[in-house]
Amino acid sequence: MRRAFFFAALVLLTGCGRKPDPGTFVMMIESSPTNLDPRIGVDGQSERIDDLIFDDLLTRDQHLNVAPGLAERWEAPDAQSYVFHLRRGVRFHDGRALTSKDVKWTFDSLLAGKVRTTKTAAYRYVDQVETPDEFTVVFRMKEPDAGLLWNLSDGAMGIVPEGSLNELGSKPVGSGPFRFVSAQLDKEVVLERNPEYWGGAPKIQRVRFAVVPDMTTRALELRKGSADAAMNAMTGDMVLTLEREPRLEVLHAPGTVLAYLGFNLRDPILKDVRVRQALAYAIDRRPFIEYLQRGFARPATSLLPPESWAYEASAGKGQHDPERARRLLEEAGYPARDGVRFHLTMKTSTDESTRLLAAVLQQQLREAGIALDIRSFEFATFFADVTRGLFQVYSLRWIGGNEDPDIFNIFNSARFPPAGTNRGFYSDPQVDALIEQGRRELDQQKRKAIYGRLQQILSEQVPAINLWYFDNVLVHSKRVRNIRLNSAGNYDFVKTAEISPD
């Protein structure tokens, strides 16, 4: 009924629409980027748009391995040194040549506190950055850190011109495939192609990122033809409706964004591993994926996505077994009284999809004798409580951060809130040791074995429940072609896309 009503609204509220600009690709985004300085912006829109304006030292392949970027090659002569050899002939958008001095400045400005940013923590093991010549950069480490290469790749840290300070936030100057033109808060960001880009000039002349917070409005703009694309910005029902539009096309591919349930292990009920295991067995992912996500998702068995080189397929199946859930709860000392064993409180934001998730969880857990009480808050309040560890149960998403095994640091007992990210207060000496071992091990095959063991332990201990990975779904006008989606869900497809002539 809701989908039928929406389709009727499209027919009534839209006409033929204005003729699109043949040289401009209009992509709708839900919110403005907060800061286009790649050293500072950490929200999704900032990082994805920055990745078109700036180049990183390294990129990532389809298996989330690091690959050459501005650095065409690199080596690690010892466990605490990395040597990067830069491409020659690369220029910033203002014409300046990009050299090793710019790379050094980019990281020195963080480490010396010239630019205040939360990203500094990712480079806490960097001792100093050296520049033996114009095209060689050496990172000297305080101690081995296998995660450094990841933190130098694809959107993690774009290279900025030497001497750049906070002015880049509003007037970014990079060396990437697109140049910054203008930005208006809550309205748009406009880029134009860099015809001298070292990796080959994009085919599209201009990209306009139009800020459209309302989902229904985004759908109307697509149907009118006044916008070309929306990425991961529609419900499954909306996507299925727009798929019937003759001028639109839907592309979708497996993604890495993960929905999960978090637990507070200091809670007297949830500290018992049998209770957490029972919760995992009581949840059936199938109806969530089939009905709420309309099939645009896949079950998750690890914090890492299957595309990751470190993913361990045997670490958890996520099977639904309500009878086993009830047995575990009996063993844990929670008999059912009038059908209820105990109450849990789940905090959520006021977002509709999150509240729907909580409502279905409430129904599924009731079958195991668990009464789930739902408390909804405005997002800022909800997220502040989560980061301080003030909850029993909550649900959020990992966006990008779970693509590298360094993510397992969220289970490190040295990182409890308020300063750390171990929000659930999980503690296991063996897990701590494996996290540290994985960080210091530079051989990827040995690291894979370490992280495989780590995933198996976490699957048994259940400090959180991995629910599903969302697909990347792009709804776009058919005038745009040569689009290739990747698992990370970033805007790389703009680099190769073309607009068909009228």
C-alpha positions in Angstrom: 0.0 0.0 0.0 2.8 2.4 0.9 4.6 1.7 -2.3 1.4 2.2 -4.3 0.8 5.5 -2.6 4.3 6.7 -3.3 4.1 5.7 -7.0 0.8 7.7 -7.2 2.5 10.7 -5.6 5.3 10.5 -8.2 2.7 10.7 -11.0 0.8 13.6 -9.5 3.8 15.7 -8.4 6.2 15.4 -11.3 6.0 16.6 -14.9 8.5 16.2 -17.7 11.2 18.1 -15.7 13.8 20.5 -17.0 16.3 19.3 -19.6 19.5 18.2 -17.8 22.8 19.9 -18.4 24.7 17.7 -20.9 28.0 18.4 -19.2 27.0 18.1 -15.5 26.4 15.0 -13.5 24.0 15.8 -10.6 24.3 13.4 -7.6 22.1 13.8 -4.6 23.5 13.5 -1.1 21.7 13.5 2.2 23.8 16.1 4.0 26.7 18.6 3.3 30.3 17.5 4.0 31.4 19.0 7.3 35.0 19.8 6.2 36.7 19.2 2.8 40.2 19.2 4.4 41.1 15.5 4.1 43.1 15.8 7.4 39.9 16.9 9.3 36.7 15.7 7.6 35.6 12.3 9.0 32.0 12.1 8.0 31.0 10.0 5.0 30.3 12.8 2.6 33.5 14.6 3.4 35.7 11.5 2.9 34.0 10.4 -0.3 34.1 13.9 -2.0 37.6 14.4 -0.7 38.6 11.2 -2.5 37.7 12.9 -5.8 39.7 16.1 -5.0 42.8 14.6 -3.4 45.1 11.7 -4.0 46.3 9.3 -1.3 49.7 7.7 -1.2 48.0 4.3 -1.8 44.7 3.0 -3.1 42.8 -0.3 -2.4 41.9 -3.2 -4.7 38.7 -5.2 -4.8 40.0 -7.4 -2.0 40.8 -4.4 0.1 44.5 -4.9 -0.3 46.6 -1.7 -0.6 47.8 -0.8 -4.1 49.9 1.9 -5.7 48.5 5.5 -5.7 50.7 8.6 -5.6 53.4 6.2 -4.5 54.0 3.9 -7.4 56.0 1.5 -5.2 57.2 1.1 -1.7 59.2 -1.2 0.5 59.8 -1.9 4.2 63.5 -2.3 4.7 62.9 -3.2 8.4 60.0 -3.6 10.8 60.0 0.1 11.7 60.6 1.8 8.3 58.5 2.3 5.1 60.0 3.9 2.0 57.6 5.3 -0.6 58.6 6.3 -4.2 56.4 9.0 -5.6 55.1 9.4 -9.2 56.8 12.2 -11.1 54.9 14.9 -13.0 52.0 15.1 -10.5 50.6 18.6 -10.0 48.2 20.2 -7.6 45.1 21.9 -9.1 46.9 25.3 -8.7 49.8 24.2 -10.8 52.3 23.4 -8.1 54.3 20.2 -8.4 53.6 17.6 -5.8 56.8 16.4 -4.1 57.9 14.6 -1.0 57.8 17.9 0.9 54.0 18.0 0.5 53.7 14.5 1.9 55.8 15.3 4.9 53.8 18.5 5.6 50.5 16.6 5.4 51.5 14.3 8.2 53.7 16.7 10.2 50.8 19.1 10.4 48.8 16.4 12.2 51.6 15.1 14.4 52.8 18.6 15.4 49.2 19.7 16.2 49.2 22.5 13.5 45.8 21.0 12.4 43.5 19.7 15.1 41.8 16.5 14.1 40.8 13.1 15.4 42.7 11.5 12.5 45.9 12.1 14.3 45.3 8.9 16.4 45.7 6.7 13.3 49.3 7.8 13.0 50.3 7.6 16.7 53.1 5.1 15.9 54.8 7.4 13.4 58.0 8.8 14.8 59.0 11.1 11.9 58.7 11.5 8.2 61.9 12.1 6.2 62.4 13.3 2.6 65.8 12.2 1.3 64.9 13.6 -2.1 62.0 15.2 -4.0 60.3 11.9 -4.8 61.2 9.7 -1.8 59.4 9.7 1.5 60.4 7.6 4.5 58.2 6.9 7.5 60.1 6.0 10.7 58.0 4.2 13.2 58.1 4.2 17.0 57.2 0.5 16.8 55.9 -1.8 14.1 52.4 -1.0 12.8 51.0 -3.1 10.0 47.9 -0.9 9.8 49.9 2.1 8.6 49.6 1.2 4.9 45.8 1.0 5.2 45.8 4.4 6.9 47.7 5.9 3.9 45.2 4.6 1.3 41.9 5.6 -0.4 40.2 8.4 1.4 42.1 7.9 4.7 44.5 10.8 4.1 44.7 12.9 0.9 48.0 14.7 0.3 47.7 18.5 0.7 50.1 21.3 -0.5 53.0 22.2 1.8 52.0 25.1 4.1 48.3 24.4 4.0 46.5 25.0 7.2 42.7 25.3 8.0 41.9 27.2 4.8 41.6 23.9 2.9 38.3 23.2 4.8 36.4 25.6 2.6 38.8 25.9 -0.4 40.4 22.5 -1.0 43.4 22.2 -3.3 44.3 18.7 -4.2 45.8 16.7 -7.1 42.9 14.4 -7.7 40.7 13.8 -10.8 38.3 16.7 -9.9 39.0 20.3 -8.9 36.9 22.1 -6.3 34.7 24.9 -7.7 32.3 26.0 -5.0 30.3 24.9 -2.0 27.2 26.2 -0.2 26.2 24.7 3.1 23.0 22.5 2.9 22.8 23.2 -0.8 25.6 21.9 -3.0 29.2 21.1 -3.7 30.4 21.6 -7.3 33.5 20.0 -8.8 35.0 20.1 -12.3 37.3 17.7 -14.0 41.0 18.0 -13.8 42.1 17.7 -17.5 45.7 17.2 -16.6 45.1 14.4 -14.0 48.0 11.9 -14.0 45.7 9.0 -14.0 43.7 10.2 -17.0 41.1 12.9 -17.2 37.5 12.0 -16.2 34.9 12.0 -19.0 32.4 14.1 -17.0 33.0 17.8 -17.2 31.3 18.8 -13.9 29.8 17.0 -10.8 27.2 18.8 -8.7 26.6 17.1 -5.3 23.1 18.4 -4.5 22.1 18.3 -0.8 18.6 16.7 -0.6 17.8 15.5 2.9 14.3 14.1 2.2 14.2 10.7 0.5 10.8 11.3 -1.2 12.2 14.5 -2.7 15.3 12.6 -4.0 13.0 10.1 -5.7 11.0 12.9 -7.3 14.1 14.6 -8.6 15.3 11.4 -10.2 12.0 10.8 -11.9 11.9 14.4 -13.2 15.4 14.1 -14.6 16.7 17.1 -12.7 19.1 14.8 -10.9 21.2 11.9 -12.2 21.9 9.7 -9.2 21.5 8.8 -5.6 23.7 6.3 -3.8 22.6 4.2 -0.8 19.9 6.9 -0.2 16.7 5.0 -0.7 14.7 2.3 1.1 14.3 -1.0 -0.6 10.6 -0.2 -1.4 11.7 3.1 -3.0 14.3 1.4 -5.1 11.8 -1.2 -6.4 9.4 1.6 -7.3 12.0 3.6 -9.2 13.3 0.5 -10.9 10.1 0.6 -13.0 10.8 4.1 -14.3 11.9 3.9 -18.0 14.5 6.6 -17.7 16.1 5.2 -14.6 18.4 2.2 -13.9 19.3 0.5 -10.6 22.8 -1.0 -10.0 23.6 -2.9 -6.9 26.6 -4.8 -5.7 27.7 -6.4 -2.4 28.8 -3.8 0.1 30.8 -3.6 3.3 28.6 -1.4 5.5 27.7 -3.6 8.5 24.6 -3.4 10.7 25.3 -4.8 14.2 23.9 -5.1 17.8 26.1 -3.9 20.6 26.0 -5.2 24.2 27.2 -3.7 27.5 29.1 -6.5 29.1 29.2 -4.8 32.5 25.4 -5.4 32.6 24.6 -8.2 35.1 22.5 -10.1 32.5 24.7 -9.6 29.4 28.0 -10.4 31.1 27.0 -14.1 30.9 28.3 -15.4 27.5 25.4 -17.9 27.4 22.9 -15.1 27.3 24.7 -13.4 24.5 24.9 -16.7 22.6 21.2 -17.2 23.2 20.4 -13.8 21.7 22.4 -14.7 18.6 20.5 -17.9 18.2 17.2 -16.2 18.8 17.6 -13.7 15.9 16.5 -14.6 12.4 18.2 -12.4 9.8 16.1 -13.7 6.9 12.9 -11.6 7.4 15.0 -8.5 8.0 16.9 -8.9 4.7 13.8 -10.1 2.7 11.2 -7.7 3.9 12.9 -4.7 5.5 15.9 -4.5 3.1 14.0 -6.0 0.1 16.9 -8.3 -0.6 19.5 -5.5 -0.8 21.7 -7.0 1.9 23.4 -10.3 2.9 23.9 -12.0 6.2 27.0 -11.1 8.2 29.1 -13.6 10.1 32.1 -11.3 10.9 32.9 -7.7 11.6 35.0 -7.9 8.4 33.3 -8.1 5.0 33.9 -11.2 2.9 35.8 -9.0 0.4 38.6 -8.5 3.0 41.8 -10.5 2.7 41.5 -11.2 6.5 37.9 -12.4 6.5 37.5 -15.9 8.1 34.5 -17.7 6.6 34.5 -20.4 9.3 34.2 -18.0 12.2 30.4 -18.0 12.5 27.4 -19.0 10.6 24.8 -16.8 12.3 22.3 -19.6 12.3 18.8 -19.2 13.7 18.0 -21.8 16.4 15.3 -20.7 18.9 15.3 -24.0 20.8 19.0 -23.8 21.4 18.5 -20.2 22.6 15.9 -21.3 25.2 18.2 -24.1 26.4 21.1 -21.7 26.9 18.9 -19.3 28.9 17.7 -22.1 31.1 21.4 -23.1 31.7 22.2 -19.5 32.6 19.5 -19.5 35.3 16.7 -17.7 33.6 13.5 -19.8 33.7 10.5 -18.4 32.0 7.8 -16.9 34.4 4.6 -16.1 32.6 6.6 -16.3 29.4 9.2 -13.8 30.4 12.8 -14.6 31.6 14.1 -11.0 31.9 13.8 -7.5 30.4 16.5 -5.8 28.2 16.4 -2.2 27.1 17.4 -1.3 23.6 18.4 2.3 22.8 17.8 3.5 19.3 17.7 6.8 17.4 14.4 8.1 16.0 15.3 7.0 12.5 12.5 5.0 11.0 14.6 2.1 9.8 16.2 1.7 13.2 12.9 1.7 15.0 11.6 -0.9 12.6 14.6 -3.1 13.3 14.0 -2.8 17.0 10.3 -3.7 16.6 11.1 -6.9 14.7 13.8 -7.8 17.2 11.3 -7.3 20.0 9.0 -9.8 18.4 11.7 -12.4 17.7 13.2 -12.2 21.2 9.8 -12.6 22.8 9.7 -16.2 21.4 12.8 -16.9 23.6 11.2 -15.3 26.6 13.2 -12.1 26.4 11.2 -8.8 26.8 12.9 -6.1 24.8 12.0 -2.6 25.9 12.7 0.1 23.2 13.8 3.6 24.1 14.2 6.1 21.2 16.2 9.3 21.3 17.3 12.1 18.9 20.4 10.8 17.2 22.9 13.1 19.0 21.7 12.1 22.4 21.5 8.4 21.4 25.1 8.4 20.0 26.5 10.3 23.0 25.1 7.6 25.3 26.6 4.8 23.1 30.1 6.4 23.1 30.0 6.7 26.9 28.8 3.1 27.3 25.4 4.1 28.7 23.2 1.3 27.3 22.3 -2.3 27.6 21.7 -3.0 23.9 21.9 -0.7 20.9 22.2 -1.0 17.1 24.5 1.0 14.7 26.4 0.6 11.5 30.1 0.3 10.7 30.8 2.4 7.5 34.3 1.9 6.1 36.0 1.3 9.4 35.3 -2.4 9.3 37.2 -2.9 6.0 40.6 -3.4 7.7 41.3 -5.8 10.5 42.6 -2.9 12.6 38.9 -2.6 13.5 39.3 -5.4 16.1 40.9 -2.8 18.3 37.3 -1.9 19.4 37.5 -5.1 21.5 40.8 -4.1 23.2 40.4 -3.9 26.9 42.8 -0.9 27.0 40.3 1.1 25.1 37.3 1.5 27.4 35.1 4.7 27.2 35.2 7.6 27.6 38.6 7.8 25.9 38.4 4.6 23.9 36.1 2.8 21.5 35.5 -0.4 23.4 31.9 0.7 24.1 30.8 -2.7 25.3 33.6 -3.1 27.9 34.6 -6.4 26.5 37.8 -7.9 28.0 39.7 -11.0 27.1 43.5 -11.3 27.6 43.8 -13.7 24.6 42.0 -11.3 22.4 44.1 -8.4 23.6 47.3 -10.4 22.8 46.0 -11.3 19.3 45.1 -7.7 18.5 48.6 -6.6 19.5 50.2 -9.4 17.6 48.3 -8.7 14.4 49.2 -5.0 14.6 52.9 -5.7 14.8 53.1 -8.6 12.3 54.0 -7.3 8.8 53.7 -10.6 6.9 50.1 -10.7 5.5 49.7 -14.5 5.6 50.7 -14.6 9.2 48.4 -11.7 10.0 45.6 -13.5 8.3 46.0 -16.5 10.6 46.1 -14.3 13.6 42.9 -12.5 12.6 41.2 -15.8 11.7 41.8 -17.0 15.2 40.6 -13.7 16.6 37.3 -13.9 14.6 36.7 -17.5 15.9 37.0 -16.4 19.5 34.7 -13.4 19.0 32.2 -15.6 17.3 32.1 -17.8 20.5 32.2 -14.9 22.9 29.6 -12.7 21.1 30.6 -9.3 22.4 28.3 -8.0 19.6 26.1 -9.6 17.0 26.9 -9.0 13.3 23.6 -8.7 11.5 24.0 -8.0 7.7 26.1 -6.2 5.1 24.1 -3.7 3.1 24.4 -3.8 -0.7 25.6 -0.7 -2.5 22.6 0.5 -4.5 22.8 3.3 -7.1 19.7 4.6 -8.8 20.8 6.7 -11.8 19.5 8.1 -15.1 20.1 6.1 -18.2 21.9 9.1 -19.8 24.9 8.2 -17.5 26.8 5.1 -18.5 30.1 3.2 -17.8 29.4 3.1 -14.1 31.3 0.5 -12.0 30.4 0.1 -8.3 32.9 -1.2 -5.7 32.3 -2.8 -2.3 33.4 0.3 -0.4 30.4 2.3 -1.6 32.5 5.4 -2.3 32.1 7.7 -5.3 34.9 6.2 -7.4 32.4 5.4 -10.2 32.3 9.2 -11.0 35.9 8.9 -12.2 34.9 6.6 -15.1 31.3 7.5 -15.8 30.2 9.2 -19.0 27.1 11.2 -20.0 25.6 10.1 -23.3 25.1 12.8 -25.9 21.5 13.8 -26.7 
